[in-house]
Amino acid sequence: MYLFKTSTVIESLVCPGVSFTVRKMTEDRRDSLRLQLAVPLGKMEMLGEELRTLQGRTDAESNARRGALLAQSSEIENGELASIKIKWGLLAIKGLCIDTEENVATVDEWKKWPSDLVMEAIHIINSSTGLSTEEIKNSELPSTPSSSESVATNDLTAPSASASDSTKPETADPSTQQT
């Protein structure tokens, strides 16, 4: 008999003492995530198409429009996509208090978390989805050769995390994993 546990606990490398309970991927959950991401990713694709039409143009109007498109893509990435991924991928966060020890943070309060912790959570969720790199990168905009700006809006610098049995916490660093 194989016992499939639907979640795993991963210790944060960004905030010691904080752990995430991450939902594991199933086919049903993969389909659910794709459906939830469809609208914001469609918006991102439309922004990317408009950015491509501005390639090679350096006039003030094109530069202003490019800036506006990049701002819109950032809003989608840091708002809609982040919210969907965190609420879809996390069951709980433990060990994080905001302002006072009595104010224990919840998944729904992710916008109050430290920015590095949000980035780490999204990185962990992206890593645990089982989606291909290409599917995850659908939330990035293409860069424009005429611009020196970096357009990759999903560049996460949080360290990789690994998943394990949900009954024991672990860290993303293999040298510190609990056995």
ABEGO torsion letter per residue (X at the ends): XBBBBABBBBBBAABBGBBBBBBBBBAAAAAAAAAAAAAAAAAAAAAAAAAAAABGBABAAAAAAAAAAAAAAAAAAABAAAAAAAAAABABBBGBBBGBAABBBBAAAAAABBAAAAAAAAAAAAAAAGBBAAAAAAABBBBBAABABBABAABBABBBBBBBBAABBBBABAAABBX
